[in-house]
């Protein structure tokens, strides 16, 4: 059940990140979900570096969205 929850939250985070960073890309459901999951990981590490989260503590929804936006920005740069 935890894996399904991670996938669902990752999908929601990916959707919100794509909403705030629209573009001409045709991303599917799978890429959006992967974007959200990777964004949560990036948000966790950035939050730990800034002192927002303790070691082992997961990122919140907003930090996950910011992490996903960073990943989406980098993906667009490297896709060109």
PDB file of N, CA, C and O in Angstrom:
ATOM      1  N   UNK A   1       0.820  -1.190   0.000  1.00  0.00           N
ATOM      2  CA  UNK A   1       0.000   0.000   0.000  1.00  0.00           C
ATOM      3  C   UNK A   1       0.864   1.255   0.000  1.00  0.00           C
ATOM      4  O   UNK A   1       0.475   2.270  -0.577  1.00  0.00           O
ATOM      5  N   UNK A   2       2.021   1.200   0.633  1.00  0.00           N
ATOM      6  CA  UNK A   2       2.880   2.369   0.700  1.00  0.00           C
ATOM      7  C   UNK A   2       3.394   2.754  -0.685  1.00  0.00           C
ATOM      8  O   UNK A   2       3.541   3.940  -0.981  1.00  0.00           O
ATOM      9  N   UNK A   3       3.665   1.773  -1.529  1.00  0.00           N
ATOM     10  CA  UNK A   3       4.147   2.061  -2.879  1.00  0.00           C
ATOM     11  C   UNK A   3       3.049   2.753  -3.688  1.00  0.00           C
ATOM     12  O   UNK A   3       3.331   3.693  -4.432  1.00  0.00           O
ATOM     13  N   UNK A   4       1.806   2.298  -3.552  1.00  0.00           N
ATOM     14  CA  UNK A   4       0.699   2.944  -4.254  1.00  0.00           C
ATOM     15  C   UNK A   4       0.521   4.381  -3.782  1.00  0.00           C
ATOM     16  O   UNK A   4       0.249   5.270  -4.589  1.00  0.00           O
ATOM     17  N   UNK A   5       0.672   4.612  -2.499  1.00  0.00           N
ATOM     18  CA  UNK A   5       0.582   5.967  -1.971  1.00  0.00           C
ATOM     19  C   UNK A   5       1.678   6.862  -2.509  1.00  0.00           C
ATOM     20  O   UNK A   5       1.432   8.023  -2.834  1.00  0.00           O
ATOM     21  N   UNK A   6       2.895   6.327  -2.606  1.00  0.00           N
ATOM     22  CA  UNK A   6       4.022   7.082  -3.153  1.00  0.00           C
ATOM     23  C   UNK A   6       3.768   7.438  -4.611  1.00  0.00           C
ATOM     24  O   UNK A   6       4.043   8.559  -5.038  1.00  0.00           O
ATOM     25  N   UNK A   7       3.245   6.488  -5.372  1.00  0.00           N
ATOM     26  CA  UNK A   7       2.959   6.737  -6.783  1.00  0.00           C
ATOM     27  C   UNK A   7       1.854   7.789  -6.932  1.00  0.00           C
ATOM     28  O   UNK A   7       1.952   8.671  -7.785  1.00  0.00           O
ATOM     29  N   UNK A   8       0.817   7.701  -6.116  1.00  0.00           N
ATOM     30  CA  UNK A   8      -0.277   8.664  -6.193  1.00  0.00           C
ATOM     31  C   UNK A   8       0.194  10.070  -5.822  1.00  0.00           C
ATOM     32  O   UNK A   8      -0.111  11.030  -6.530  1.00  0.00           O
ATOM     33  N   UNK A   9       0.925  10.200  -4.734  1.00  0.00           N
ATOM     34  CA  UNK A   9       1.440  11.510  -4.331  1.00  0.00           C
ATOM     35  C   UNK A   9       2.421  12.035  -5.380  1.00  0.00           C
ATOM     36  O   UNK A   9       2.414  13.225  -5.693  1.00  0.00           O
ATOM     37  N   UNK A  10       3.263  11.152  -5.922  1.00  0.00           N
ATOM     38  CA  UNK A  10       4.188  11.558  -6.979  1.00  0.00           C
ATOM     39  C   UNK A  10       3.450  12.089  -8.193  1.00  0.00           C
ATOM     40  O   UNK A  10       3.869  13.079  -8.794  1.00  0.00           O
ATOM     41  N   UNK A  11       2.355  11.441  -8.558  1.00  0.00           N
ATOM     42  CA  UNK A  11       1.558  11.911  -9.684  1.00  0.00           C
ATOM     43  C   UNK A  11       0.974  13.290  -9.401  1.00  0.00           C
ATOM     44  O   UNK A  11       1.011  14.163 -10.267  1.00  0.00           O
ATOM     45  N   UNK A  12       0.440  13.496  -8.208  1.00  0.00           N
ATOM     46  CA  UNK A  12      -0.136  14.796  -7.849  1.00  0.00           C
ATOM     47  C   UNK A  12       0.927  15.892  -7.833  1.00  0.00           C
ATOM     48  O   UNK A  12       0.691  17.000  -8.314  1.00  0.00           O
ATOM     49  N   UNK A  13       2.093  15.579  -7.282  1.00  0.00           N
ATOM     50  CA  UNK A  13       3.192  16.546  -7.258  1.00  0.00           C
ATOM     51  C   UNK A  13       3.624  16.885  -8.687  1.00  0.00           C
ATOM     52  O   UNK A  13       3.862  18.051  -9.003  1.00  0.00           O
ATOM     53  N   UNK A  14       3.723  15.875  -9.544  1.00  0.00           N
ATOM     54  CA  UNK A  14       4.087  16.108 -10.936  1.00  0.00           C
ATOM     55  C   UNK A  14       3.070  16.968 -11.667  1.00  0.00           C
ATOM     56  O   UNK A  14       3.439  17.835 -12.460  1.00  0.00           O
ATOM     57  N   UNK A  15       1.787  16.731 -11.402  1.00  0.00           N
ATOM     58  CA  UNK A  15       0.738  17.555 -12.027  1.00  0.00           C
ATOM     59  C   UNK A  15       0.840  19.012 -11.599  1.00  0.00           C
ATOM     60  O   UNK A  15       0.730  19.914 -12.430  1.00  0.00           O
ATOM     61  N   UNK A  16       1.048  19.244 -10.312  1.00  0.00           N
ATOM     62  CA  UNK A  16       1.144  20.617  -9.810  1.00  0.00           C
ATOM     63  C   UNK A  16       2.387  21.298 -10.384  1.00  0.00           C
ATOM     64  O   UNK A  16       2.327  22.469 -10.757  1.00  0.00           O
ATOM     65  N   UNK A  17       3.503  20.587 -10.458  1.00  0.00           N
ATOM     66  CA  UNK A  17       4.724  21.167 -11.014  1.00  0.00           C
ATOM     67  C   UNK A  17       4.528  21.515 -12.485  1.00  0.00           C
ATOM     68  O   UNK A  17       4.976  22.569 -12.937  1.00  0.00           O
ATOM     69  N   UNK A  18       3.866  20.644 -13.232  1.00  0.00           N
ATOM     70  CA  UNK A  18       3.602  20.931 -14.646  1.00  0.00           C
ATOM     71  C   UNK A  18       2.606  22.074 -14.800  1.00  0.00           C
ATOM     72  O   UNK A  18       2.656  22.798 -15.795  1.00  0.00           O
ATOM     73  N   UNK A  19       1.708  22.251 -13.843  1.00  0.00           N
ATOM     74  CA  UNK A  19       0.763  23.363 -13.883  1.00  0.00           C
ATOM     75  C   UNK A  19       1.498  24.689 -13.737  1.00  0.00           C
ATOM     76  O   UNK A  19       1.191  25.652 -14.439  1.00  0.00           O
ATOM     77  N   UNK A  20       2.473  24.741 -12.821  1.00  0.00           N
ATOM     78  CA  UNK A  20       3.223  25.976 -12.584  1.00  0.00           C
ATOM     79  C   UNK A  20       4.309  26.224 -13.625  1.00  0.00           C
ATOM     80  O   UNK A  20       4.792  27.349 -13.752  1.00  0.00           O
ATOM     81  N   UNK A  21       4.699  25.195 -14.370  1.00  0.00           N
ATOM     82  CA  UNK A  21       5.704  25.339 -15.424  1.00  0.00           C
ATOM     83  C   UNK A  21       5.167  24.749 -16.733  1.00  0.00           C
ATOM     84  O   UNK A  21       5.650  23.714 -17.192  1.00  0.00           O
ATOM     85  N   UNK A  22       4.165  25.412 -17.335  1.00  0.00           N
ATOM     86  CA  UNK A  22       3.605  24.861 -18.568  1.00  0.00           C
ATOM     87  C   UNK A  22       4.604  24.981 -19.707  1.00  0.00           C
ATOM     88  O   UNK A  22       5.524  25.798 -19.667  1.00  0.00           O
ATOM     89  N   UNK A  23       4.408  24.163 -20.706  1.00  0.00           N
ATOM     90  CA  UNK A  23       5.281  24.182 -21.866  1.00  0.00           C
ATOM     91  C   UNK A  23       4.670  23.393 -22.999  1.00  0.00           C
ATOM     92  O   UNK A  23       3.542  22.909 -22.903  1.00  0.00           O
ATOM     93  N   UNK A  24       5.422  23.270 -24.069  1.00  0.00           N
ATOM     94  CA  UNK A  24       4.951  22.552 -25.252  1.00  0.00           C
ATOM     95  C   UNK A  24       5.201  21.064 -25.175  1.00  0.00           C
ATOM     96  O   UNK A  24       4.986  20.349 -26.154  1.00  0.00           O
ATOM     97  N   UNK A  25       5.648  20.586 -24.037  1.00  0.00           N
ATOM     98  CA  UNK A  25       5.996  19.168 -23.926  1.00  0.00           C
ATOM     99  C   UNK A  25       4.739  18.308 -23.825  1.00  0.00           C
ATOM    100  O   UNK A  25       3.722  18.714 -23.263  1.00  0.00           O
ATOM    101  N   UNK A  26       4.842  17.140 -24.375  1.00  0.00           N
ATOM    102  CA  UNK A  26       3.740  16.176 -24.316  1.00  0.00           C
ATOM    103  C   UNK A  26       4.153  15.056 -23.361  1.00  0.00           C
ATOM    104  O   UNK A  26       4.570  13.976 -23.780  1.00  0.00           O
ATOM    105  N   UNK A  27       4.026  15.342 -22.086  1.00  0.00           N
ATOM    106  CA  UNK A  27       4.414  14.371 -21.071  1.00  0.00           C
ATOM    107  C   UNK A  27       3.231  13.471 -20.756  1.00  0.00           C
ATOM    108  O   UNK A  27       2.094  13.932 -20.655  1.00  0.00           O
ATOM    109  N   UNK A  28       3.505  12.208 -20.605  1.00  0.00           N
ATOM    110  CA  UNK A  28       2.461  11.261 -20.270  1.00  0.00           C
ATOM    111  C   UNK A  28       2.300  11.102 -18.773  1.00  0.00           C
ATOM    112  O   UNK A  28       2.969  11.766 -17.981  1.00  0.00           O
ATOM    113  N   UNK A  29       1.411  10.220 -18.406  1.00  0.00           N
ATOM    114  CA  UNK A  29       1.125   9.964 -17.000  1.00  0.00           C
ATOM    115  C   UNK A  29       2.340   9.374 -16.300  1.00  0.00           C
ATOM    116  O   UNK A  29       2.634   9.728 -15.159  1.00  0.00           O
ATOM    117  N   UNK A  30       3.041   8.482 -16.974  1.00  0.00           N
ATOM    118  CA  UNK A  30       4.193   7.828 -16.348  1.00  0.00           C
ATOM    119  C   UNK A  30       5.310   8.835 -16.086  1.00  0.00           C
ATOM    120  O   UNK A  30       5.896   8.836 -15.004  1.00  0.00           O
ATOM    121  N   UNK A  31       5.612   9.699 -17.070  1.00  0.00           N
ATOM    122  CA  UNK A  31       6.670  10.690 -16.860  1.00  0.00           C
ATOM    123  C   UNK A  31       6.272  11.693 -15.787  1.00  0.00           C
ATOM    124  O   UNK A  31       7.115  12.120 -14.998  1.00  0.00           O
ATOM    125  N   UNK A  32       5.009  12.069 -15.748  1.00  0.00           N
ATOM    126  CA  UNK A  32       4.535  12.991 -14.717  1.00  0.00           C
ATOM    127  C   UNK A  32       4.705  12.380 -13.331  1.00  0.00           C
ATOM    128  O   UNK A  32       5.109  13.069 -12.395  1.00  0.00           O
ATOM    129  N   UNK A  33       4.400  11.096 -13.195  1.00  0.00           N
ATOM    130  CA  UNK A  33       4.548  10.411 -11.913  1.00  0.00           C
ATOM    131  C   UNK A  33       6.019  10.315 -11.523  1.00  0.00           C
ATOM    132  O   UNK A  33       6.378  10.569 -10.373  1.00  0.00           O
ATOM    133  N   UNK A  34       6.863   9.952 -12.472  1.00  0.00           N
ATOM    134  CA  UNK A  34       8.306   9.867 -12.196  1.00  0.00           C
ATOM    135  C   UNK A  34       8.853  11.236 -11.834  1.00  0.00           C
ATOM    136  O   UNK A  34       9.683  11.354 -10.932  1.00  0.00           O
ATOM    137  N   UNK A  35       8.397  12.273 -12.526  1.00  0.00           N
ATOM    138  CA  UNK A  35       8.809  13.639 -12.215  1.00  0.00           C
ATOM    139  C   UNK A  35       8.462  13.988 -10.766  1.00  0.00           C
ATOM    140  O   UNK A  35       9.284  14.564 -10.053  1.00  0.00           O
ATOM    141  N   UNK A  36       7.262  13.645 -10.335  1.00  0.00           N
ATOM    142  CA  UNK A  36       6.842  13.947  -8.964  1.00  0.00           C
ATOM    143  C   UNK A  36       7.632  13.178  -7.923  1.00  0.00           C
ATOM    144  O   UNK A  36       7.980  13.727  -6.878  1.00  0.00           O
ATOM    145  N   UNK A  37       7.918  11.911  -8.195  1.00  0.00           N
ATOM    146  CA  UNK A  37       8.682  11.097  -7.237  1.00  0.00           C
ATOM    147  C   UNK A  37      10.114  11.608  -7.125  1.00  0.00           C
ATOM    148  O   UNK A  37      10.641  11.746  -6.021  1.00  0.00           O
ATOM    149  N   UNK A  38      10.744  11.890  -8.265  1.00  0.00           N
ATOM    150  CA  UNK A  38      12.107  12.426  -8.241  1.00  0.00           C
ATOM    151  C   UNK A  38      12.119  13.813  -7.606  1.00  0.00           C
ATOM    152  O   UNK A  38      13.059  14.166  -6.893  1.00  0.00           O
ATOM    153  N   UNK A  39      11.076  14.598  -7.866  1.00  0.00           N
ATOM    154  CA  UNK A  39      10.970  15.918  -7.245  1.00  0.00           C
ATOM    155  C   UNK A  39      10.881  15.842  -5.734  1.00  0.00           C
ATOM    156  O   UNK A  39      11.434  16.692  -5.037  1.00  0.00           O
ATOM    157  N   UNK A  40      10.195  14.840  -5.223  1.00  0.00           N
ATOM    158  CA  UNK A  40      10.117  14.662  -3.775  1.00  0.00           C
ATOM    159  C   UNK A  40      11.488  14.319  -3.194  1.00  0.00           C
ATOM    160  O   UNK A  40      11.847  14.787  -2.113  1.00  0.00           O
ATOM    161  N   UNK A  41      12.245  13.503  -3.915  1.00  0.00           N
ATOM    162  CA  UNK A  41      13.599  13.164  -3.454  1.00  0.00           C
ATOM    163  C   UNK A  41      14.486  14.406  -3.469  1.00  0.00           C
ATOM    164  O   UNK A  41      15.223  14.659  -2.516  1.00  0.00           O
ATOM    165  N   UNK A  42      14.415  15.178  -4.552  1.00  0.00           N
ATOM    166  CA  UNK A  42      15.210  16.410  -4.642  1.00  0.00           C
ATOM    167  C   UNK A  42      14.785  17.390  -3.553  1.00  0.00           C
ATOM    168  O   UNK A  42      15.632  18.008  -2.908  1.00  0.00           O
ATOM    169  N   UNK A  43      13.482  17.535  -3.348  1.00  0.00           N
ATOM    170  CA  UNK A  43      12.981  18.421  -2.295  1.00  0.00           C
ATOM    171  C   UNK A  43      13.440  17.994  -0.912  1.00  0.00           C
ATOM    172  O   UNK A  43      13.715  18.838  -0.060  1.00  0.00           O
ATOM    173  N   UNK A  44      13.524  16.694  -0.686  1.00  0.00           N
ATOM    174  CA  UNK A  44      14.001  16.191   0.603  1.00  0.00           C
ATOM    175  C   UNK A  44      15.453  16.572   0.829  1.00  0.00           C
ATOM    176  O   UNK A  44      15.808  17.059   1.903  1.00  0.00           O
ATOM    177  N   UNK A  45      16.296  16.356  -0.172  1.00  0.00           N
ATOM    178  CA  UNK A  45      17.716  16.665  -0.009  1.00  0.00           C
ATOM    179  C   UNK A  45      17.965  18.165   0.115  1.00  0.00           C
ATOM    180  O   UNK A  45      18.801  18.589   0.913  1.00  0.00           O
ATOM    181  N   UNK A  46      17.253  18.966  -0.661  1.00  0.00           N
ATOM    182  CA  UNK A  46      17.410  20.422  -0.542  1.00  0.00           C
ATOM    183  C   UNK A  46      16.922  20.886   0.826  1.00  0.00           C
ATOM    184  O   UNK A  46      17.563  21.723   1.461  1.00  0.00           O
ATOM    185  N   UNK A  47      15.804  20.353   1.279  1.00  0.00           N
ATOM    186  CA  UNK A  47      15.289  20.716   2.601  1.00  0.00           C
ATOM    187  C   UNK A  47      16.231  20.317   3.727  1.00  0.00           C
ATOM    188  O   UNK A  47      16.354  21.038   4.717  1.00  0.00           O
ATOM    189  N   UNK A  48      16.902  19.167   3.583  1.00  0.00           N
ATOM    190  CA  UNK A  48      17.879  18.758   4.594  1.00  0.00           C
ATOM    191  C   UNK A  48      19.105  19.662   4.564  1.00  0.00           C
ATOM    192  O   UNK A  48      19.667  19.980   5.612  1.00  0.00           O
ATOM    193  N   UNK A  49      19.526  20.079   3.365  1.00  0.00           N
ATOM    194  CA  UNK A  49      20.675  20.988   3.273  1.00  0.00           C
ATOM    195  C   UNK A  49      20.364  22.350   3.879  1.00  0.00           C
ATOM    196  O   UNK A  49      21.239  22.979   4.475  1.00  0.00           O
ATOM    197  N   UNK A  50      19.131  22.806   3.732  1.00  0.00           N
ATOM    198  CA  UNK A  50      18.741  24.104   4.275  1.00  0.00           C
ATOM    199  C   UNK A  50      18.298  24.035   5.732  1.00  0.00           C
ATOM    200  O   UNK A  50      18.028  25.064   6.351  1.00  0.00           O
ATOM    201  N   UNK A  51      18.224  22.829   6.277  1.00  0.00           N
ATOM    202  CA  UNK A  51      17.850  22.668   7.681  1.00  0.00           C
ATOM    203  C   UNK A  51      16.355  22.612   7.924  1.00  0.00           C
ATOM    204  O   UNK A  51      15.919  22.711   9.071  1.00  0.00           O
ATOM    205  N   UNK A  52      15.553  22.457   6.872  1.00  0.00           N
ATOM    206  CA  UNK A  52      14.104  22.383   7.033  1.00  0.00           C
ATOM    207  C   UNK A  52      13.668  21.035   7.560  1.00  0.00           C
ATOM    208  O   UNK A  52      12.700  20.935   8.314  1.00  0.00           O
ATOM    209  N   UNK A  53      14.395  19.984   7.155  1.00  0.00           N
ATOM    210  CA  UNK A  53      14.037  18.617   7.527  1.00  0.00           C
ATOM    211  C   UNK A  53      15.227  17.935   8.185  1.00  0.00           C
ATOM    212  O   UNK A  53      16.379  18.184   7.829  1.00  0.00           O
ATOM    213  N   UNK A  54      14.934  17.079   9.141  1.00  0.00           N
ATOM    214  CA  UNK A  54      15.979  16.276   9.770  1.00  0.00           C
ATOM    215  C   UNK A  54      16.288  15.079   8.871  1.00  0.00           C
ATOM    216  O   UNK A  54      15.519  14.753   7.967  1.00  0.00           O
ATOM    217  N   UNK A  55      17.411  14.439   9.130  1.00  0.00           N
ATOM    218  CA  UNK A  55      17.785  13.265   8.349  1.00  0.00           C
ATOM    219  C   UNK A  55      16.724  12.179   8.519  1.00  0.00           C
ATOM    220  O   UNK A  55      16.317  11.873   9.640  1.00  0.00           O
ATOM    221  N   UNK A  56      16.287  11.608   7.424  1.00  0.00           N
ATOM    222  CA  UNK A  56      15.277  10.566   7.460  1.00  0.00           C
ATOM    223  C   UNK A  56      13.852  11.079   7.411  1.00  0.00           C
ATOM    224  O   UNK A  56      12.913  10.287   7.329  1.00  0.00           O
ATOM    225  N   UNK A  57      13.677  12.382   7.460  1.00  0.00           N
ATOM    226  CA  UNK A  57      12.340  12.964   7.425  1.00  0.00           C
ATOM    227  C   UNK A  57      11.994  13.310   5.972  1.00  0.00           C
ATOM    228  O   UNK A  57      12.790  13.970   5.304  1.00  0.00           O
ATOM    229  N   UNK A  58      10.839  12.886   5.470  1.00  0.00           N
ATOM    230  CA  UNK A  58      10.484  13.162   4.071  1.00  0.00           C
ATOM    231  C   UNK A  58      10.079  14.622   3.874  1.00  0.00           C
ATOM    232  O   UNK A  58       9.693  15.315   4.815  1.00  0.00           O
ATOM    233  N   UNK A  59      10.178  15.060   2.633  1.00  0.00           N
ATOM    234  CA  UNK A  59       9.803  16.435   2.302  1.00  0.00           C
ATOM    235  C   UNK A  59       8.293  16.595   2.333  1.00  0.00           C
ATOM    236  O   UNK A  59       7.544  15.632   2.166  1.00  0.00           O
ATOM    237  N   UNK A  60       7.869  17.816   2.548  1.00  0.00           N
ATOM    238  CA  UNK A  60       6.456  18.127   2.491  1.00  0.00           C
ATOM    239  C   UNK A  60       6.003  18.297   1.048  1.00  0.00           C
ATOM    240  O   UNK A  60       6.813  18.203   0.125  1.00  0.00           O
ATOM    241  N   UNK A  61       4.731  18.543   0.855  1.00  0.00           N
ATOM    242  CA  UNK A  61       4.174  18.640  -0.486  1.00  0.00           C
ATOM    243  C   UNK A  61       4.753  19.821  -1.252  1.00  0.00           C
ATOM    244  O   UNK A  61       5.085  19.689  -2.430  1.00  0.00           O
ATOM    245  N   UNK A  62       4.876  20.963  -0.608  1.00  0.00           N
ATOM    246  CA  UNK A  62       5.373  22.164  -1.291  1.00  0.00           C
ATOM    247  C   UNK A  62       6.837  22.002  -1.674  1.00  0.00           C
ATOM    248  O   UNK A  62       7.220  22.367  -2.786  1.00  0.00           O
ATOM    249  N   UNK A  63       7.653  21.470  -0.797  1.00  0.00           N
ATOM    250  CA  UNK A  63       9.055  21.230  -1.124  1.00  0.00           C
ATOM    251  C   UNK A  63       9.177  20.206  -2.244  1.00  0.00           C
ATOM    252  O   UNK A  63      10.076  20.310  -3.078  1.00  0.00           O
ATOM    253  N   UNK A  64       8.297  19.229  -2.274  1.00  0.00           N
ATOM    254  CA  UNK A  64       8.300  18.236  -3.350  1.00  0.00           C
ATOM    255  C   UNK A  64       7.954  18.876  -4.685  1.00  0.00           C
ATOM    256  O   UNK A  64       8.539  18.535  -5.713  1.00  0.00           O
ATOM    257  N   UNK A  65       7.003  19.803  -4.671  1.00  0.00           N
ATOM    258  CA  UNK A  65       6.642  20.500  -5.907  1.00  0.00           C
ATOM    259  C   UNK A  65       7.810  21.343  -6.399  1.00  0.00           C
ATOM    260  O   UNK A  65       8.102  21.358  -7.595  1.00  0.00           O
ATOM    261  N   UNK A  66       8.485  22.048  -5.488  1.00  0.00           N
ATOM    262  CA  UNK A  66       9.656  22.835  -5.895  1.00  0.00           C
ATOM    263  C   UNK A  66      10.757  21.931  -6.442  1.00  0.00           C
ATOM    264  O   UNK A  66      11.414  22.280  -7.422  1.00  0.00           O
ATOM    265  N   UNK A  67      10.959  20.790  -5.825  1.00  0.00           N
ATOM    266  CA  UNK A  67      11.938  19.834  -6.330  1.00  0.00           C
ATOM    267  C   UNK A  67      11.569  19.332  -7.713  1.00  0.00           C
ATOM    268  O   UNK A  67      12.438  19.186  -8.573  1.00  0.00           O
ATOM    269  N   UNK A  68      10.282  19.064  -7.937  1.00  0.00           N
ATOM    270  CA  UNK A  68       9.823  18.612  -9.249  1.00  0.00           C
ATOM    271  C   UNK A  68       9.972  19.708 -10.292  1.00  0.00           C
ATOM    272  O   UNK A  68      10.268  19.423 -11.452  1.00  0.00           O
ATOM    273  N   UNK A  69       9.769  20.953  -9.893  1.00  0.00           N
ATOM    274  CA  UNK A  69       9.957  22.059 -10.822  1.00  0.00           C
ATOM    275  C   UNK A  69      11.425  22.198 -11.215  1.00  0.00           C
ATOM    276  O   UNK A  69      11.734  22.513 -12.365  1.00  0.00           O
ATOM    277  N   UNK A  70      12.322  21.966 -10.274  1.00  0.00           N
ATOM    278  CA  UNK A  70      13.754  21.993 -10.581  1.00  0.00           C
ATOM    279  C   UNK A  70      14.097  20.874 -11.559  1.00  0.00           C
ATOM    280  O   UNK A  70      14.819  21.095 -12.531  1.00  0.00           O
ATOM    281  N   UNK A  71      13.583  19.682 -11.305  1.00  0.00           N
ATOM    282  CA  UNK A  71      13.840  18.541 -12.194  1.00  0.00           C
ATOM    283  C   UNK A  71      13.271  18.816 -13.586  1.00  0.00           C
ATOM    284  O   UNK A  71      13.925  18.520 -14.586  1.00  0.00           O
ATOM    285  N   UNK A  72      12.070  19.374 -13.663  1.00  0.00           N
ATOM    286  CA  UNK A  72      11.452  19.682 -14.947  1.00  0.00           C
ATOM    287  C   UNK A  72      12.258  20.740 -15.691  1.00  0.00           C
ATOM    288  O   UNK A  72      12.437  20.636 -16.905  1.00  0.00           O
ATOM    289  N   UNK A  73      12.739  21.741 -14.992  1.00  0.00           N
ATOM    290  CA  UNK A  73      13.573  22.781 -15.601  1.00  0.00           C
ATOM    291  C   UNK A  73      14.854  22.181 -16.171  1.00  0.00           C
ATOM    292  O   UNK A  73      15.239  22.489 -17.298  1.00  0.00           O
ATOM    293  N   UNK A  74      15.509  21.329 -15.396  1.00  0.00           N
ATOM    294  CA  UNK A  74      16.740  20.691 -15.868  1.00  0.00           C
ATOM    295  C   UNK A  74      16.472  19.755 -17.039  1.00  0.00           C
ATOM    296  O   UNK A  74      17.288  19.670 -17.957  1.00  0.00           O
ATOM    297  N   UNK A  75      15.353  19.057 -17.022  1.00  0.00           N
ATOM    298  CA  UNK A  75      14.997  18.167 -18.132  1.00  0.00           C
ATOM    299  C   UNK A  75      14.785  18.949 -19.413  1.00  0.00           C
ATOM    300  O   UNK A  75      15.165  18.493 -20.492  1.00  0.00           O
ATOM    301  N   UNK A  76      14.183  20.121 -19.305  1.00  0.00           N
ATOM    302  CA  UNK A  76      13.966  20.955 -20.482  1.00  0.00           C
ATOM    303  C   UNK A  76      15.286  21.499 -21.025  1.00  0.00           C
ATOM    304  O   UNK A  76      15.461  21.606 -22.239  1.00  0.00           O
ATOM    305  N   UNK A  77      16.200  21.838 -20.144  1.00  0.00           N
ATOM    306  CA  UNK A  77      17.505  22.341 -20.588  1.00  0.00           C
ATOM    307  C   UNK A  77      18.265  21.243 -21.313  1.00  0.00           C
ATOM    308  O   UNK A  77      18.818  21.480 -22.387  1.00  0.00           O
ATOM    309  N   UNK A  78      18.302  20.043 -20.739  1.00  0.00           N
ATOM    310  CA  UNK A  78      19.069  18.958 -21.347  1.00  0.00           C
ATOM    311  C   UNK A  78      18.380  18.362 -22.566  1.00  0.00           C
ATOM    312  O   UNK A  78      19.038  17.717 -23.383  1.00  0.00           O
ATOM    313  N   UNK A  79      17.070  18.562 -22.712  1.00  0.00           N
ATOM    314  CA  UNK A  79      16.359  18.047 -23.880  1.00  0.00           C
ATOM    315  C   UNK A  79      16.682  18.864 -25.140  1.00  0.00           C
ATOM    316  O   UNK A  79      16.570  18.366 -26.260  1.00  0.00           O
ATOM    317  N   UNK A  80      17.081  20.111 -24.939  1.00  0.00           N
ATOM    318  CA  UNK A  80      17.439  20.958 -26.083  1.00  0.00           C
ATOM    319  C   UNK A  80      18.791  20.589 -26.544  1.00  0.00           C
ATOM    320  O   UNK A  80      19.299  21.174 -27.501  1.00  0.00           O
TER     321      UNK A  80
END
